[in-house]
């Protein structure tokens, strides 16, 4: 590797930077040629590349160097002055803020619910997806056997993928079809994404798991359990105003489900499984609604 022309190191450093900041110092991660974008900070890119080489290509050391920098540790809050001078944050006037990748959104929901499997390796798995999707694509000649037990909660990395019919909830969050190698995902923002995280069985089940976790470990009062859920999801002290809003939501949903026991039982148990002996269906259904709101917060779906 020529020390005076560290192209490989530049590309590697740029990809690590893009993972942490949401965009590379060279925005076209897939193209460092004449058709690609110019680096926003060429001297920084060169310095990081040469340091990466001097550090014997140690990625952990590179990540540590970036995340402990003053640039990365800035607040992502946008001020009027920064918005006017640097609307796209190309000058790094504030900390990084971007939506998580499709697989990470699912994994994080399962992790917060306490359901995520940490098992490594093995064959692909088949989490929930809309019924009949493969029947429409393959004339009923192929099926999607929904995985059971721990396999249903494995990381998104292990989800079975067919290029002609990609897993729909991940495709909604801009996961590529894998027909070609994709270095950079272009993030979109559509109403379908909110519909997925609110209604997809995977995310409903995650909300049910989080609800049970809040009831078991969050304390005795409604306020304590709400505060526990907020702390768990946002990793910061809960805002009393948010606690108050969610307590009111729980109270209204509890009244609703007390009047509709069949709906309460359905929301409390499908698809996660039977109602725990010590838990009330209406109460658990109300907590599932609260947990669903918690998992759909901007602070949960967005890195920033």
N, C-alpha and C positions, 0 to 999 in steps of 0.2 A: 504494500500500500504506500503510495507516494505521499510523504508528509506535506508536500506543498500543493497537493491536489486531493484533499480528503473527501471525494464525492460520496463514497459509501457512508462515511461518518456523518456528513451533512444530512443525507437522506434519513439515516437512523435517528439522529437527534431531532430532526424536524417531525418525525412521526411520534416520538415520545412527547414532544412539545404539544402537538395537536391533540393527543389523548388527554393531556392535562388542561389545556387552555381552550379546547374546542375548535381551534383553527391553528394550522402550522404557521411558523414564521414565513415559510413559502406556502401560500394558501393552496396551491395545486400540489398536494402531496404526491399525486400519481405522476407528476410531470415536472422534472427539473430541467427540461430542455428549453429550446428557444421559444416554444409555444406556451410555456408555463408562466406563472406569475413571478414577478420579481420579489425577492425577500423584503419584508417590511423592515427588518433590522439585520442587514447583511453582516455587520461586524459581530453582533451577538451570535448569529448562526455560526460564523467561522470560529469564534472563540469556543463555543460549546463543542463544536466538532473536534477541534484540536485537543481540548481538555478530555473529551471522550476517548480519543486515541491514546493520550498520555495516561489515562486511567485504565488502560488495558481493556477497553470496551465494556466496562462494568456498568450495566444498565441501572442497577440499584443505586450506585453512587451518582449517576446522572440524574435520576429521579429525585434523590435527596437534595442535590444541588439546586434543582429547579424549584421544588416545593418549599424550600427554606429561604428562597430569595424574597426580597422586599416586593418585587413585582407580583409574584404569585400570591403573596399574603395580603395584598391590598383588599379592601372591601369591594364587593361587586356593586355596591349601591351607585346609581347613576345620578350625578349632580347636573344641574342645568348647564354649567360651564363645560363639563366634560362631554355632555350630549351635543353641544354646539361645535366644539372643537374636534371631537373624536367620536362621532355617532356609532361607528362600527367597531370601536375599541381596537382598531389597527395599530394605534400608537401605545397600546397597553396602559391607558390612563386609569384603568380600574381592574379589579380582579376578574378572573374568568367566570362566566356564567353561561351555561348551555344545558339543554335537555339531555338526559341520559340516553344511552343507546338502547335499542329495543330489548336486547337480551337482559341488560342490566335493570331495566324497569321491572321486568317480570321477576328477576332474581331478588331484587330489593323488596318487592311486595311480599314474596314468600319468606324472606329472611325476617322481616318485621313481624310477620304473623307467627313465626316460630316453626314454620312447616318446611323450610328449605332443607333439602338433603345435601349433606357434604360428601357423599360417596363419590369417588373418582372412577373414571374409566368405564368400560362396558359398552353394550350396544345402545343404539338410539332409543328414545322413549316417545310416547304418544300422549301428551297432555290433551286436555279438552280443546276441541275446536267446533265450529258450527256443524250441526248434523247435516248430512247429505252433501257436503262439499265435494268429497271425492266421488260420490255416486254421480254427480252432475258432470264431473270432469272425465271419469273413466267408465261411464255407462254401467256402474255397479260391479265392474270387474276387479276393483280393488277396494279395500276397506281400511278404516282407521280404528284399530282396536285400542280404545282408551286405556292407558296404563293404570295399574292399580298399585295400592300401597305406596312405598317410598318412591317408586319410579315416577309417580305422578308429580313429585315435587323436586325433581332433579333440575340442575341449572339449565338455563336456556340453551347452552352450548350443546346439550345432548338431545335436543328436540329433533325428531326425524324431519328431514327436509327433502322435498321433491321439487325440482326447479320449475316444473310445469304448474304446480299448485303449492306455492310457498305457505308456510304456517301463517294464517291470516293476521293474527294480532301483532306479530312481529313485523310483518310486511307493512302494516298500518303505521308503525313507528320507524319506517324507512330502512328496515333490514334489506340488504340486496338479495336478488334472486339466486345468486351464486352461479349464474351462467358464465360470467367472466370474473376475473379477479378485480375486486373493488377496494382501492386504497382509501378512498374518502367517501363518506356517506353525506349526502346533501340532506339536511334536516328540513322537514316540512312542518306545518302547523295546521291541522284540519280538525273539524268537529268529530270526525270518526275516532280520533285518538281518545277524546274524553268518553265517547260511548264505549270504547274497549275497556278502559280502566274502571268504568262504573258498572258495566253489565256483563263483560266476558266471564264465563264460569271460573276461570283461573283466578281472576281478581276478586270475584265474589267469595270464592273459597278462602282467599288470603284475608279478606275482611272478616270472615267468620273465625278464622284462626286468631287474628289479632283481637277480636272481640273476646274470645275465650281467654286469651292471655291477659287482657286488661282486667277481666273479672277475677281471675285466679291470683294475679300478682299486683294489681293496681291499688289495693287498699279496700276499705269498707264503704266509703261514701262515693256518690256519683262524681263529685268534684275531684277526689283523689284519683279515681280511675281515669277521668278525662286528662288530668295533669300527667299521669303516668304515660298515657298513650301519646300525648304531645311530645313529652320528653324523649320517648322512645323513637318517634318518627323524625323529629327535627334535630335531636341531639343538642338541645339548648334548653335553658329554663323556660317553662311554659308561661306564656303571656296571660295574665289574669283575664283580659278581655276575651281572648279566644276560649279560655276555659268556660267563661260565663255563657258564651254563644253555644258551645257544644253541650253544656248542661241543659240549656233550654231545648236544644234539638233532641236530646235523649228523653226528656220529659214528654215532649209532644209525641215522639215515636212510641214511647211506652203506652201512652193512652190509646194511640191508634191500634197497636197490636193486642192490647187487652180486649179490645172490641172485635178483633179478628183473629182468634186463636189458630185457625188453620193456616192463615198466611204467616203468622208468627212462627209456627212450627216449620213451615217450608223454608223460610229465610234463615232460620237458626240451624237447619240440618242439611239442606241441599246446596251443594254436593258434598259437604265436608264429612257428614256422617251423623250417627245418632246423638241425641241430646245427652250430655253428661248428667248423671243422676242428681247432682247437687245444684243444677242450674234450671232456671225457669225459662220457658220458650219465649214468652213475650219480652222479658228483660233481655235475653240474649239476642233476640231479633233487633231490639232497639240499639243494643251495643254494636251490632253488625252494621247498622246504618251509620253510626258515629265512626266506626272503624273505616268504613268505605270513604267517608269524607276525609279522614286523616290520611289515607293512602293516596288521595287525589289532590293533596295540597301541592302548591307550586314548589315548596321547599323539599318535597319528597321526590318529585319527578325531575327536578332541575338541580344541576350542580352549580353552586354559587354562594 
